[in-house]
């Protein structure tokens, strides 16, 4: 959902708890389904039903990220624009940076998008988001980056996804491996390892701010029907806040 704007107008990124002292830094790349008024007049040309789906943002991820950050006494950084406007979890040269078609939905405002418009969205939205991530990640030498996402239980015309949660990682798997073991000890959970996606995406947020800087990290994907409301978000925030500190201790042995 959209966050409130600043008094001066639209803000592309929100930082909550900036002064919190923990070494954790909680990110939510796809926190909002908002379309800034400077992009296509605030309307991408798709239905409100589509804008409420996973194609526009990670359903439930913002609420989970905020609750998790509060429990860890850590700052949270959340985007304030839809992934359909521009995807902050892609490299600047990634062909899926601005999606024209996603899970069966054509995005009219993106069909004829040119290089100049992509550059404008990069400058107004994408780069300010990453600048804040870089700023807060650099405030201490031992920052641990937690990237919170959600995934749809099923894409149109595809098989259902059985996982309750997945951890994504690339070559630095220290924290992810330890947290995987902790999650697999939880009763009843189906836990994915680099599922439902691979964590090896060059230029994405983790690659840029964690792997490239040799920071401990993991990307957490929770199935969105499990965190669609406050009850589910609280349950998962409690679980992750309980499991992450011992997992980090194991990862640093």
C-alpha contacts under 8 A as a table, 3 or more apart, distances in Angstrom:
res1	aa1	res2	aa2	distance
1	X	31	X	7.20
1	X	32	X	4.67
1	X	33	X	5.25
1	X	34	X	6.43
2	X	32	X	5.21
2	X	33	X	6.09
2	X	34	X	4.84
2	X	80	X	6.37
2	X	81	X	7.48
3	X	32	X	7.35
3	X	80	X	6.48
5	X	8	X	7.91
5	X	9	X	5.90
5	X	10	X	5.08
5	X	11	X	5.78
6	X	9	X	5.34
6	X	10	X	6.16
6	X	11	X	6.13
10	X	36	X	6.95
10	X	37	X	7.98
11	X	14	X	7.38
11	X	80	X	6.96
12	X	79	X	6.15
12	X	80	X	4.86
12	X	81	X	6.40
12	X	124	X	7.41
12	X	125	X	5.23
12	X	126	X	7.85
12	X	128	X	6.91
12	X	129	X	6.52
13	X	77	X	7.03
13	X	78	X	5.78
13	X	79	X	4.65
13	X	80	X	5.22
13	X	125	X	7.87
13	X	128	X	7.19
13	X	129	X	5.42
13	X	132	X	7.83
14	X	77	X	5.75
14	X	78	X	5.21
14	X	79	X	6.40
14	X	80	X	6.87
15	X	18	X	6.17
15	X	75	X	6.95
15	X	76	X	5.69
15	X	77	X	4.60
15	X	78	X	6.50
16	X	66	X	7.83
16	X	75	X	5.76
16	X	76	X	5.17
16	X	77	X	6.51
17	X	20	X	5.38
17	X	70	X	7.89
17	X	73	X	7.97
17	X	74	X	6.71
17	X	75	X	4.64
17	X	76	X	6.52
18	X	74	X	7.71
18	X	75	X	4.92
18	X	76	X	7.36
18	X	136	X	7.89
19	X	75	X	7.08
20	X	73	X	5.55
20	X	74	X	5.11
20	X	75	X	5.75
21	X	73	X	6.62
21	X	74	X	6.31
22	X	25	X	7.83
22	X	72	X	6.88
22	X	73	X	5.63
22	X	74	X	4.97
22	X	75	X	7.87
23	X	74	X	6.95
23	X	140	X	7.33
23	X	142	X	6.35
23	X	143	X	4.83
23	X	144	X	6.00
24	X	72	X	7.20
24	X	74	X	5.52
24	X	75	X	7.44
24	X	143	X	5.83
24	X	144	X	4.75
24	X	145	X	6.01
24	X	146	X	7.05
25	X	69	X	7.64
25	X	74	X	5.85
25	X	75	X	5.57
25	X	76	X	6.21
25	X	77	X	7.87
25	X	136	X	7.67
25	X	137	X	6.83
25	X	143	X	6.75
25	X	144	X	6.02
25	X	145	X	4.95
25	X	146	X	6.04
26	X	65	X	6.47
26	X	68	X	7.79
26	X	69	X	5.98
26	X	74	X	6.95
26	X	75	X	6.27
26	X	76	X	4.65
26	X	77	X	6.37
26	X	145	X	6.16
26	X	146	X	4.83
26	X	147	X	5.94
26	X	148	X	7.15
27	X	65	X	7.04
27	X	76	X	5.72
27	X	77	X	4.93
27	X	78	X	6.07
27	X	133	X	7.97
27	X	145	X	7.34
27	X	146	X	6.08
27	X	147	X	4.68
27	X	148	X	6.04
28	X	31	X	5.40
28	X	61	X	6.87
28	X	62	X	6.26
28	X	65	X	6.49
28	X	76	X	7.69
28	X	77	X	6.27
28	X	78	X	4.81
28	X	79	X	6.55
28	X	147	X	5.93
28	X	148	X	5.24
28	X	149	X	6.56
29	X	78	X	6.16
29	X	79	X	5.53
29	X	87	X	7.98
29	X	88	X	6.06
29	X	89	X	6.20
29	X	147	X	7.52
29	X	148	X	7.62
29	X	149	X	7.48
29	X	205	X	7.97
30	X	33	X	7.80
30	X	57	X	5.02
30	X	58	X	5.32
30	X	61	X	7.56
30	X	62	X	7.80
30	X	78	X	7.51
30	X	79	X	6.22
30	X	81	X	7.72
30	X	82	X	6.76
30	X	83	X	6.10
30	X	87	X	7.83
30	X	88	X	7.71
30	X	149	X	7.06
31	X	57	X	6.17
31	X	58	X	6.13
31	X	59	X	7.80
31	X	61	X	6.16
31	X	62	X	4.78
31	X	78	X	5.71
31	X	79	X	5.53
31	X	80	X	6.67
31	X	81	X	7.72
31	X	82	X	7.80
32	X	56	X	7.78
32	X	57	X	5.62
32	X	58	X	7.52
32	X	62	X	7.54
32	X	79	X	6.43
32	X	80	X	5.28
32	X	81	X	5.44
32	X	82	X	5.46
32	X	83	X	7.97
33	X	51	X	6.44
33	X	52	X	7.21
33	X	56	X	5.21
33	X	57	X	5.08
33	X	80	X	7.68
33	X	81	X	5.97
33	X	82	X	4.20
33	X	83	X	7.24
34	X	80	X	6.51
34	X	81	X	4.84
34	X	82	X	5.18
35	X	39	X	6.64
35	X	42	X	4.89
35	X	43	X	6.35
35	X	44	X	7.36
35	X	81	X	5.69
35	X	82	X	5.98
35	X	85	X	6.73
36	X	39	X	5.54
36	X	41	X	7.56
36	X	42	X	5.17
36	X	81	X	6.63
37	X	40	X	7.05
37	X	41	X	4.85
37	X	42	X	4.06
37	X	43	X	7.84
38	X	41	X	5.78
38	X	42	X	6.53
39	X	42	X	5.51
39	X	43	X	7.38
39	X	44	X	7.87
39	X	85	X	7.58
39	X	121	X	7.99
40	X	43	X	5.61
40	X	44	X	6.16
40	X	109	X	6.39
43	X	46	X	7.62
43	X	109	X	7.78
44	X	85	X	7.93
44	X	107	X	6.39
44	X	108	X	6.28
44	X	109	X	4.80
44	X	110	X	7.43
45	X	107	X	6.55
45	X	108	X	5.44
45	X	109	X	6.08
46	X	50	X	6.43
46	X	51	X	7.02
46	X	105	X	7.90
46	X	106	X	7.68
46	X	107	X	6.26
46	X	108	X	7.11
47	X	50	X	5.21
47	X	51	X	6.32
48	X	51	X	4.89
48	X	52	X	6.22
49	X	52	X	5.18
49	X	53	X	6.67
50	X	53	X	5.15
50	X	55	X	7.17
50	X	56	X	7.28
50	X	105	X	7.70
51	X	54	X	7.96
51	X	55	X	7.19
51	X	56	X	5.30
51	X	57	X	7.96
52	X	56	X	6.75
52	X	57	X	7.77
52	X	59	X	8.00
53	X	56	X	5.97
53	X	57	X	7.02
53	X	59	X	7.21
54	X	57	X	5.19
54	X	58	X	5.43
54	X	59	X	5.99
54	X	151	X	7.13
54	X	152	X	6.26
55	X	58	X	7.78
55	X	83	X	7.56
55	X	84	X	7.20
55	X	102	X	6.38
55	X	103	X	7.03
56	X	82	X	5.40
56	X	83	X	5.59
56	X	84	X	5.58
57	X	82	X	5.77
57	X	83	X	5.89
57	X	84	X	7.99
58	X	61	X	5.52
58	X	62	X	7.73
58	X	149	X	6.04
58	X	150	X	5.13
58	X	151	X	6.76
58	X	224	X	7.44
59	X	62	X	7.70
59	X	150	X	6.33
59	X	151	X	7.82
59	X	224	X	5.69
59	X	227	X	7.57
59	X	228	X	6.26
60	X	63	X	5.61
60	X	64	X	6.37
60	X	150	X	7.01
60	X	224	X	6.22
60	X	227	X	5.08
60	X	228	X	4.80
60	X	229	X	6.82
60	X	233	X	7.02
61	X	64	X	5.10
61	X	65	X	5.97
61	X	148	X	6.22
61	X	149	X	5.41
61	X	150	X	5.73
61	X	224	X	7.77
61	X	227	X	7.31
62	X	65	X	5.05
62	X	66	X	6.14
62	X	78	X	7.13
62	X	148	X	7.94
63	X	66	X	5.25
63	X	67	X	6.25
63	X	230	X	7.24
63	X	233	X	6.24
64	X	67	X	5.25
64	X	68	X	5.97
64	X	148	X	7.67
64	X	227	X	7.26
64	X	233	X	4.81
64	X	234	X	7.00
64	X	236	X	7.09
64	X	237	X	5.89
65	X	68	X	5.14
65	X	69	X	6.01
65	X	76	X	6.97
65	X	148	X	6.06
65	X	237	X	7.69
66	X	69	X	5.22
66	X	70	X	6.23
66	X	76	X	6.43
67	X	70	X	5.14
67	X	71	X	6.32
67	X	233	X	7.44
67	X	234	X	6.84
67	X	237	X	5.84
68	X	71	X	5.18
68	X	72	X	6.20
68	X	237	X	4.74
68	X	238	X	7.32
68	X	240	X	7.25
68	X	241	X	6.21
69	X	72	X	5.09
69	X	73	X	5.86
69	X	74	X	4.88
69	X	75	X	6.09
69	X	76	X	5.86
70	X	73	X	4.99
70	X	74	X	6.28
70	X	75	X	7.85
71	X	74	X	7.70
71	X	237	X	7.65
71	X	238	X	7.72
71	X	241	X	6.26
72	X	241	X	6.31
77	X	132	X	7.74
77	X	133	X	6.96
79	X	129	X	6.53
81	X	85	X	6.78
81	X	86	X	7.79
81	X	125	X	7.49
82	X	85	X	5.36
82	X	86	X	6.91
82	X	87	X	7.52
83	X	86	X	5.13
83	X	87	X	4.40
83	X	88	X	7.11
83	X	98	X	7.92
84	X	87	X	6.62
84	X	98	X	6.33
84	X	99	X	5.97
84	X	107	X	7.88
85	X	98	X	6.41
85	X	99	X	7.92
85	X	110	X	7.99
85	X	121	X	7.68
86	X	97	X	5.76
86	X	98	X	5.01
86	X	99	X	7.69
86	X	118	X	7.99
86	X	121	X	6.83
86	X	122	X	7.57
86	X	125	X	7.86
86	X	126	X	7.02
87	X	90	X	5.84
87	X	96	X	7.82
87	X	97	X	5.24
87	X	98	X	6.49
87	X	126	X	7.52
88	X	91	X	7.73
88	X	97	X	7.73
88	X	126	X	5.58
88	X	129	X	7.64
88	X	130	X	7.75
88	X	204	X	7.54
88	X	205	X	7.21
89	X	203	X	7.88
89	X	204	X	4.72
89	X	205	X	5.20
90	X	94	X	6.06
90	X	96	X	7.36
90	X	97	X	5.81
90	X	201	X	7.79
90	X	202	X	7.83
90	X	203	X	5.89
90	X	204	X	4.49
90	X	205	X	7.05
91	X	94	X	5.13
91	X	97	X	7.18
91	X	202	X	6.69
91	X	203	X	3.95
91	X	204	X	5.32
92	X	97	X	6.80
92	X	122	X	7.97
92	X	203	X	7.30
93	X	97	X	7.37
94	X	97	X	5.40
94	X	203	X	7.98
95	X	98	X	7.37
96	X	99	X	5.47
98	X	110	X	7.09
98	X	118	X	7.59
99	X	102	X	6.59
99	X	107	X	7.41
99	X	110	X	6.86
100	X	106	X	5.95
100	X	107	X	5.16
100	X	108	X	7.38
100	X	110	X	5.22
100	X	111	X	5.38
101	X	104	X	6.55
101	X	105	X	5.52
101	X	106	X	4.45
101	X	107	X	5.90
102	X	105	X	5.28
102	X	106	X	6.65
102	X	107	X	7.82
103	X	155	X	6.47
103	X	156	X	6.39
104	X	156	X	7.22
106	X	111	X	7.86
107	X	110	X	5.52
107	X	111	X	6.41
108	X	111	X	5.27
108	X	112	X	7.96
109	X	112	X	7.16
109	X	113	X	7.21
110	X	113	X	4.97
113	X	117	X	6.14
113	X	118	X	6.99
114	X	117	X	5.41
114	X	118	X	6.35
115	X	118	X	5.08
115	X	119	X	6.08
116	X	119	X	5.07
116	X	120	X	6.22
117	X	120	X	4.96
117	X	121	X	6.27
118	X	121	X	5.16
118	X	122	X	6.13
119	X	122	X	4.99
119	X	123	X	6.23
120	X	123	X	5.19
120	X	124	X	6.09
121	X	124	X	5.13
121	X	125	X	5.57
121	X	126	X	6.67
122	X	125	X	5.61
122	X	126	X	4.68
122	X	127	X	5.67
123	X	126	X	6.41
123	X	127	X	5.56
123	X	128	X	7.14
124	X	127	X	6.95
124	X	128	X	6.78
125	X	128	X	5.69
125	X	129	X	6.37
126	X	129	X	5.35
126	X	130	X	6.46
127	X	130	X	5.11
127	X	131	X	5.96
128	X	131	X	4.96
128	X	132	X	6.38
129	X	132	X	5.45
129	X	133	X	6.49
130	X	133	X	4.92
130	X	134	X	6.08
131	X	134	X	5.14
131	X	135	X	6.10
132	X	135	X	4.95
132	X	136	X	6.20
133	X	136	X	5.44
133	X	137	X	5.87
133	X	209	X	7.53
134	X	137	X	5.14
134	X	138	X	6.01
134	X	209	X	6.57
135	X	138	X	5.35
135	X	139	X	6.65
136	X	139	X	5.27
137	X	140	X	6.98
137	X	143	X	5.97
137	X	145	X	7.67
137	X	209	X	7.49
138	X	141	X	6.81
138	X	143	X	7.43
139	X	143	X	7.87
140	X	143	X	5.94
142	X	215	X	7.05
142	X	216	X	7.99
143	X	215	X	6.36
143	X	216	X	7.15
144	X	210	X	7.96
144	X	215	X	6.01
144	X	216	X	4.85
144	X	217	X	5.48
145	X	206	X	7.76
145	X	210	X	6.63
145	X	215	X	7.16
145	X	216	X	6.40
145	X	217	X	4.64
145	X	218	X	6.67
146	X	217	X	5.79
146	X	218	X	5.41
146	X	219	X	5.95
146	X	220	X	7.28
147	X	206	X	7.54
147	X	217	X	7.90
147	X	218	X	6.45
147	X	219	X	4.59
147	X	220	X	6.07
148	X	219	X	6.10
148	X	220	X	5.07
148	X	221	X	6.37
149	X	219	X	7.36
149	X	220	X	5.94
149	X	221	X	4.72
149	X	222	X	6.48
150	X	220	X	7.83
150	X	221	X	4.79
150	X	222	X	4.63
150	X	223	X	5.40
150	X	224	X	5.17
151	X	196	X	7.75
151	X	221	X	6.36
151	X	222	X	6.28
151	X	223	X	4.92
151	X	224	X	5.45
152	X	155	X	6.83
152	X	223	X	6.03
152	X	224	X	5.65
152	X	225	X	7.49
153	X	160	X	5.96
153	X	161	X	5.32
153	X	162	X	7.60
153	X	223	X	6.18
153	X	224	X	7.03
153	X	225	X	7.21
154	X	158	X	6.49
154	X	159	X	6.42
154	X	160	X	4.73
154	X	161	X	5.91
155	X	158	X	5.40
155	X	159	X	7.42
155	X	160	X	7.57
161	X	196	X	7.55
162	X	190	X	6.99
163	X	166	X	6.76
163	X	189	X	7.69
163	X	190	X	4.87
163	X	191	X	5.56
163	X	192	X	5.89
163	X	195	X	7.88
163	X	196	X	7.87
163	X	223	X	7.18
164	X	189	X	6.15
164	X	190	X	5.38
164	X	191	X	6.13
164	X	192	X	7.85
164	X	222	X	6.12
164	X	223	X	5.41
164	X	226	X	7.65
165	X	189	X	7.72
165	X	190	X	6.84
165	X	191	X	5.20
165	X	192	X	6.15
165	X	220	X	7.27
165	X	221	X	5.55
165	X	222	X	4.40
165	X	223	X	5.98
166	X	191	X	5.48
166	X	192	X	4.13
166	X	193	X	5.78
166	X	194	X	6.45
166	X	195	X	5.32
166	X	196	X	6.69
166	X	220	X	6.14
166	X	221	X	5.01
166	X	222	X	6.48
167	X	176	X	6.42
167	X	180	X	7.15
167	X	191	X	7.90
167	X	192	X	6.34
167	X	193	X	5.54
167	X	194	X	5.65
167	X	195	X	6.82
167	X	218	X	6.78
167	X	219	X	5.64
167	X	220	X	4.91
167	X	221	X	6.10
168	X	176	X	7.45
168	X	193	X	6.62
168	X	194	X	4.45
168	X	195	X	6.81
168	X	197	X	7.12
168	X	198	X	6.13
168	X	199	X	4.34
168	X	200	X	7.96
168	X	218	X	6.50
168	X	219	X	5.06
168	X	220	X	6.58
168	X	221	X	7.56
169	X	172	X	6.77
169	X	173	X	5.88
169	X	176	X	6.74
169	X	194	X	6.50
169	X	198	X	7.25
169	X	199	X	4.30
169	X	200	X	6.42
169	X	218	X	6.15
169	X	219	X	6.60
170	X	173	X	6.45
170	X	198	X	7.91
170	X	199	X	5.24
170	X	200	X	4.66
170	X	201	X	7.93
171	X	200	X	7.78
171	X	211	X	7.88
172	X	211	X	6.69
172	X	216	X	7.52
172	X	217	X	7.72
173	X	176	X	5.14
173	X	177	X	5.75
173	X	217	X	7.94
173	X	218	X	7.72
174	X	177	X	5.54
174	X	178	X	6.51
174	X	216	X	7.30
174	X	251	X	5.08
174	X	252	X	7.77
175	X	178	X	5.21
175	X	179	X	6.05
175	X	216	X	6.53
175	X	217	X	6.25
175	X	218	X	6.35
175	X	247	X	6.38
175	X	248	X	5.78
175	X	250	X	7.91
175	X	251	X	5.18
176	X	179	X	5.11
176	X	180	X	5.92
176	X	217	X	7.32
176	X	218	X	5.40
176	X	219	X	7.95
177	X	180	X	5.06
177	X	181	X	6.45
177	X	251	X	7.89
178	X	181	X	5.34
178	X	182	X	6.51
178	X	247	X	4.93
178	X	248	X	7.20
178	X	250	X	6.35
178	X	251	X	6.02
179	X	182	X	4.95
179	X	183	X	6.09
179	X	243	X	6.95
179	X	244	X	6.57
179	X	247	X	5.14
179	X	248	X	7.84
180	X	183	X	5.16
180	X	184	X	6.07
180	X	191	X	7.37
180	X	193	X	7.53
181	X	184	X	5.16
181	X	185	X	6.45
182	X	185	X	5.33
182	X	186	X	6.97
182	X	243	X	6.37
182	X	247	X	6.98
183	X	186	X	5.27
183	X	189	X	7.37
183	X	191	X	6.98
183	X	243	X	7.57
184	X	187	X	7.60
184	X	189	X	6.71
184	X	190	X	7.46
184	X	191	X	6.38
186	X	189	X	6.15
192	X	195	X	4.79
192	X	196	X	6.99
194	X	197	X	5.58
194	X	198	X	4.76
194	X	199	X	5.91
195	X	198	X	6.32
198	X	201	X	7.23
199	X	219	X	7.72
200	X	207	X	7.98
201	X	204	X	5.81
201	X	207	X	7.17
202	X	207	X	6.11
203	X	206	X	7.97
203	X	207	X	5.58
203	X	208	X	5.68
204	X	207	X	5.25
204	X	208	X	6.03
205	X	208	X	5.17
205	X	209	X	5.94
205	X	210	X	7.69
206	X	209	X	5.39
206	X	210	X	5.01
206	X	211	X	6.23
206	X	217	X	7.33
206	X	218	X	7.83
206	X	219	X	7.59
207	X	210	X	5.78
207	X	211	X	4.86
207	X	212	X	5.81
208	X	211	X	6.53
208	X	212	X	5.52
208	X	213	X	7.54
209	X	212	X	6.15
209	X	213	X	6.06
209	X	215	X	7.74
210	X	213	X	5.16
210	X	214	X	5.79
210	X	215	X	4.62
210	X	216	X	6.63
210	X	217	X	6.24
211	X	214	X	4.96
211	X	215	X	6.07
211	X	216	X	7.78
211	X	217	X	7.80
212	X	215	X	7.85
222	X	226	X	7.23
222	X	227	X	7.44
223	X	226	X	5.76
223	X	227	X	7.23
224	X	227	X	5.32
224	X	228	X	5.85
225	X	228	X	5.28
226	X	229	X	7.91
226	X	232	X	5.56
226	X	233	X	7.66
227	X	230	X	7.12
227	X	231	X	7.48
227	X	232	X	4.36
227	X	233	X	4.75
227	X	236	X	7.49
228	X	232	X	6.62
228	X	233	X	7.26
229	X	232	X	5.57
229	X	233	X	6.29
230	X	233	X	4.98
230	X	234	X	5.98
231	X	234	X	5.21
231	X	235	X	6.24
232	X	235	X	5.05
232	X	236	X	6.23
233	X	236	X	5.29
233	X	237	X	5.95
234	X	237	X	5.05
234	X	238	X	6.01
235	X	238	X	5.29
235	X	239	X	6.26
236	X	239	X	4.97
236	X	240	X	6.02
237	X	240	X	5.27
237	X	241	X	5.88
238	X	241	X	5.25
238	X	242	X	6.16
239	X	242	X	5.22
239	X	243	X	6.26
240	X	243	X	5.06
240	X	244	X	5.71
241	X	244	X	5.61
241	X	245	X	7.21
242	X	245	X	6.81
242	X	246	X	7.88
243	X	246	X	5.92
243	X	247	X	6.20
244	X	247	X	5.01
244	X	248	X	6.07
245	X	248	X	5.16
245	X	249	X	6.29
246	X	249	X	4.96
246	X	250	X	6.29
247	X	250	X	5.15
247	X	251	X	6.14
248	X	251	X	4.88
248	X	252	X	6.22
249	X	252	X	5.34
249	X	253	X	6.52
250	X	253	X	5.39
